[in-house]
Amino acid sequence: MLRGKYHSRLQFNYVRAYRGLLRLLIRPLVRWKPIADPKPGYTLAIACHDRLPEILVPNLELVCKQDLDNLHSTVVSFDGPRTPQLADTAAHLERRFPQLRLRILYLGPLQAFVVRLIRWGWVNCWLSYCKCIAAADTRIVILHDMDAMLLDRKLIERRFQAIVGRGDHFVGVRWYAYSGLTEDDRLLYIVEMALDAAFMRQKFRPIDLFNHVCMVNGKALDLDTMLYPQLLTERKSVMPLTEREWIHPSQVISQYTYLVRDGNGHVPPAENNLFFIPYFLHLAGNDGILARHTTALMQADRARVPFLGYEVDLRRLTDVHQRWVRKQMEHIEKAIAGGTRTEVEDYLRAIERHLRPASSGA
């Protein structure tokens, strides 16, 4: 019996073979060359879901409050083709945030066709980040999630200074400890990661950054995006972040893609972070969206709640996770408005109406 994520050699070999075919399909989608003459500073890289571009507004508002003295440019890579809506959003962002020196990337026709054909979020993530790294003119690239809200104005600058000062290839917020990996494996979680793009583009092809099914330290594993290159260097370290520095409700976008895929009747996980989407859109200036969802949550049965254009089943919602959701929104509210505003408090209470009783499995 194998150790790690896969306990059956048959399953491990099957998934590895299937992933090999997938890699052949996506390998031509993006290429890069070594960086000949890197510019000083860093590139901020943001992978963005094309159906929720408005979330970039509150995100970038907080980025603009950062110390940006060493920012060279900000590359936003949409995981969809250029459409009139996305072009309008991009033009709005460029006008509103000139200090970020935005560069907007879209999927080309072949990229869009293959992404639609595969319909797997990890392909979108890999492609978007590889396109950002390929477009970077600086040696240092700092990855930034569109659903990560930065509260400490020195956060990005400290990460830039850390990777330069330490001479590392990667600086992350913590060691990866999921899907069979442990901290002893020394692979970094990629969110808000600072990386050496010159090292990446010199030593690896974009496809090498894609998910790998392989053996690591005697364990059969499925490595997420950008973990494999970390196996080939010891120059990597941790620089932790706390809730006072950032808020990152993980998997907001991936959970949204599952909602869109499943449609009506979708059952979100107990750690449901979809609730952040109406809130983020509210912060972006989408008038009425929070009030509409508050009303729907107050009036609907737990098994059929109108949400983001679908009907979802909230019977798995737990008190523990919802307390965490409330805490994160309250931190953001304090940073943006000095305290939790009435409409946000009403929304949180409407969500809490659907909490599963502690003694009930229903």
Buried (B, 14 or more C-beta within 10 A) or exposed (E): EBEBBBEEEEEBEEBBEEBEEBBEEBBEBBEBEEBEEBEEBBBBBBBBBBBBBBBBBBBBBBBBEBBBEBBBBBBBBBBBBBEEEBEEBBEBBBEBBEEBBBBBBBBEEEBBEBBEEBEBBBBBBBBBBBBBBBBBBBBBBBBBBBBBBBBBBEBBBBBBBBBBEBEBBBBBBEBBEEEBBEEEBBBBBBBBBBBBBBBBBEBBBBBBBBBBBBBBBEBBBBBBBBBBBBBEEEBBBBBEBEEEBBBBBBBBBBBBBBBBEEEEEBBBBEBBBBBBBBBBBBBBEBEEBBBEBBBBBBEBEBBEBBBBEBBBBBBBBBEEBBEBBBEBBBBBBEBBEEEBBEEBBBBBEBBBEBBBEEEEEE
